[in-house]
Amino acid sequence: MASAVIKPGNQSVRGKYSRLGIDNASDLILHFPIRYEDETHLCTIKDVSEGEVVQVEGVIVSSEIVSQPRRQWVCQVKDSSGMLFIRFLNFYSSQIKAYAIGTRVRLLGKIRTGFRGIEMIHPKCRIVQKGDPLANTLTPVCSVITGVSRKTLSKLIRQALSCPTHENHLSETLPDEILKHYRLTGFKESVLLLHHPPPDASVHLLQTRRHPAWYRIKFDELLAQQLSMRLHYHQRRRGHAPLLLKQNRLTRALLDLLGYELTCAQKRTVSEISRDLATPHPMQRLLQGDVGSGKIAVAALAALQAIENEYQVALMAPTEVLAEQHFQKLSGWFVPLGVTVVWLASSQKKKQRHAALTAIATGEAMLAIGTHALFQETVVFNRLGLVIMDEQHRFGVHQRLALRGKGAKADFLPHQLMMSATPIPRTLSMSYYADLDLSVIDELPPGRRPVITKLIAENRRDEIIMRIRAACREGRQAYWVCPLIEESETLQLKTVLETFERLNLIFPELKTGLIHGRLTMQEKSEVMARFKQGEIQLLIATSVIEVGVDIPNASLMVIEHAERMGLSQLHQLRGRIGRGVDAGICILLYQKPLSEMARLRLKIIFEHSDGFEIARQDLCLRGPGELLGARQSGLPMLRFVDLEQEKALLNTVKNAAEEILRHFPQFASQHIRRWLGEKHFYLRV
């Protein structure tokens, strides 16, 4: 295995292989090629065509360094049928010496027509003798990183495939019945073919990953993920949690206090969550809803159901601004009902923190709201029955486990409700959230109109100034969002501090405010309170206001350098406005020239207001890892399966997973161990 070849003391080299996902022989075997080169036959030079990738063999007949249009090394290679040129833009003196005139070389590269005639630029080149045998399989090319050579990696993979002690890494992990039913090729056969395809294998099917061997690998990878998640789901259903029966005392009082009726979608999700809480098994439910759909009201009703049963609730938010926003809103709802609410943040003064910790430990505080401060060791809950996480994908796996563990007793775990305003496309939720129960708020409150989005280039800034001035004169409020706090020489973006000074000069008649991540919590709170009360007309902010901030009178937003932001962030920011009687207008201010990716992002956000459609298109642009926050959380990602392209495979594998767990459970653990190792631990949260 990798560790047997790499010296144990060489931690630097081992670390580089780990970054490739290679820690043992099984990882080496599953490190499949990203493409293939055909070195199994030779073409004569006269038969090559423009744009074709071919292998030719000939003798170097000229070699020179030229300086026009730039310094480069040019050689002429001749075979029995003709001549071609090879050009190297980067080269060493040792190469020039090795590839001297008269040397026979074998070249693999793309044919193009140059100034001198047909040529290859930087071909794969090696010295041969006349009659040297050709490769008898297609040549695999694996992904590498700096410090790991393809030659060394290929050697390690060959050793892992041929070593007798590693035979178990190629053994079958699926029962014959499943192989026959789903018409799967053998695992060993598929692995060997992908690492060393025979000359008659279709390069097109291999490159596009449509070969039957690729189908088996993708099936197995997705199956391991589904098996792991379904196992955790079934294990959780066998666990114990507090029985939180619906009593309709505090929950009914809150509904009366709200003064408005919940939407049908809110009522449906409240019912689903309430039903889960009333069972003796740990709830693990994801509540999805677009910006402004009313998730916090649903979460509040879930919290009150736990409190009615004399259990505490912890609500965790990713930022202090959002945590305090929740604290203010929920205190306004809960305190009149006689429920004590406290909040915890790292910026709190010692006396405030001590009082909050005491109230939580004694059980006086029935609802604790905070950031990551909630899962510190000093926080001890008296009787924690429900954990609520807002924007759950922003928290790491260990943070989520730590908070859930606060309520873990010898005999039960707390219920868990996760909320996300980042809509998850159906294919992703079926795959990455297969172990969760899902509730979706798929409608907005009555009267809530979609925000009007406008794209305006930097050179039309004067028009935006006029819009801001007009809106504020009419009694409305506005945001001006900037992406950075400090000067950046590389990105050359407008900073929030510069913008604040400049807009103060432009709008001397307006009351302006400034908020960013480096202010203290007290300073942020004061600014947001003044903005909410109407004392500030124009708030200059960073994306710290991205999530959860609710100011009904704010109807206009300008987002500076919108081309630099992701779709999810733009959609979240846009959702901060239009929450009152006036329609919201979001102006995306961009700087030319736009990259292709930036142009696509702006086009999507301009054309769509539905968060689920935006998320689906975001998935196509960025991939699942970024969209789910999984790269930061440690969630193991799919390497070979493209869920958007292979929805049918996902449905097939889900059925296979249930069949295996029902009829062949003994095969599940070894299949998971091969593909996930210890990573399946992360799927529990």
GIBEL-V372904 format. One record per backbone hydrogen bond with DSSP energy under -0.5 kcal/mol. CO is the residue of the C=O (numbers start at 1). NH is the residue of the N-H. If there is no record, write none. Layout:
co=<CO,CO>
nh=<NH,NH>
This chain:
co=<1,1,2,2,7,9,10,11,12,13,14,15,16,17,17,18,21,24,25,26,28,30,35,37,37,39,44,45,49,52,52,54,55,56,58,59,60,62,64,64,66,72,72,73,74,75,76,76,77,78,82,84,85,86,87,88,92,92,93,94,95,97,98,100,103,104,105,106,107,108,109,111,112,112,117,118,119,120,120,123,124,126,129,136,138,139,141,141,145,149,150,151,152,153,154,155,156,157,158,159,163,164,166,167,168,175,175,176,177,178,179,180,186,187,188,189,190,191,192,197,198,201,202,203,204,205,205,206,211,211,212,213,214,215,216,217,218,219,220,221,222,223,224,225,226,227,228,229,230,231,232,233,234,235,235,236,236,240,242,243,249,250,251,252,253,254,255,263,264,265,266,267,268,269,270,271,272,273,274,276,277,280,283,284,285,285,286,286,287,288,290,292,294,295,296,297,298,299,300,301,302,303,304,305,306,306,307,312,312,313,314,314,315,316,319,320,321,322,323,324,325,326,327,328,329,330,331,334,334,335,340,340,342,344,345,349,350,351,352,353,354,355,356,357,358,359,359,359,360,364,366,367,368,369,370,371,372,373,376,378,383,385,386,387,388,388,389,389,391,392,396,397,398,399,400,401,402,403,404,404,405,407,412,415,416,417,418,419,419,420,421,423,425,425,426,427,428,428,429,431,433,437,439,440,441,445,447,452,454,454,456,457,458,460,460,461,462,463,464,465,466,467,468,469,470,471,472,477,477,478,479,480,481,484,485,488,494,495,496,497,498,499,500,501,502,503,505,507,510,511,511,513,515,516,520,521,522,523,524,525,526,527,528,529,530,530,531,537,538,538,539,539,540,541,542,543,549,550,551,553,553,554,554,555,556,557,558,558,559,559,561,562,566,567,568,569,570,571,573,574,576,584,585,585,586,586,587,587,588,588,589,589,590,595,596,597,598,599,600,601,602,603,604,609,610,611,612,613,614,615,616,617,618,618,619,623,624,625,625,625,626,629,629,630,630,633,641,642,642,646,647,648,649,650,651,652,653,654,655,656,657,658,659,659,660,664,664,665,665,667,668,669,670,671,672,672,673,676,677,678,679,679,680,681,682>
nh=<4,5,5,6,10,11,14,15,16,17,18,19,20,20,22,21,23,28,29,30,31,32,141,39,139,135,47,48,52,54,111,109,43,107,105,78,102,76,66,74,72,66,74,88,64,86,61,62,84,59,79,77,120,75,122,73,95,96,97,98,99,100,100,103,60,128,58,126,56,124,54,51,114,119,114,85,112,87,122,125,108,106,132,199,140,37,34,35,148,153,154,155,156,157,158,159,160,161,162,163,166,167,169,170,171,178,179,180,181,182,184,183,190,191,192,193,194,195,196,138,201,203,206,207,208,210,211,209,214,215,216,217,218,219,220,221,222,223,224,225,226,227,228,229,230,231,232,233,234,235,236,237,238,238,239,239,282,413,244,245,253,254,255,256,257,258,259,267,268,269,270,271,272,273,274,275,276,277,278,279,244,241,416,437,287,418,288,439,420,441,293,445,298,299,300,301,302,303,304,305,306,307,308,309,309,311,310,385,386,368,316,388,370,390,323,324,325,326,327,328,329,330,331,332,333,334,335,337,339,338,366,367,369,371,348,353,354,355,356,357,358,359,360,361,362,363,364,365,382,366,313,342,315,344,317,374,375,376,379,380,312,415,314,417,316,390,392,419,394,395,400,401,402,403,404,405,406,406,407,414,408,409,409,387,285,389,287,391,392,289,423,425,428,429,430,431,432,433,433,434,436,286,288,442,290,448,449,586,456,588,590,460,461,463,464,465,466,467,468,469,470,471,472,473,474,476,475,555,556,539,558,541,560,496,497,492,484,499,500,501,502,503,504,505,506,507,508,510,512,537,538,540,542,519,524,525,526,527,528,529,530,531,532,533,535,536,534,478,513,540,480,541,515,482,545,546,551,552,554,477,555,578,579,585,479,587,481,560,562,589,564,565,570,571,572,573,574,575,576,577,551,452,557,587,454,588,559,589,456,590,561,562,458,599,600,601,602,603,604,605,606,607,608,611,614,615,616,617,618,619,620,621,622,623,623,627,628,629,630,631,629,632,633,634,635,397,643,645,646,650,651,652,653,654,655,656,657,658,659,660,661,662,663,664,664,667,668,668,669,671,672,673,674,675,676,677,677,679,680,681,682,683,683,684,685>
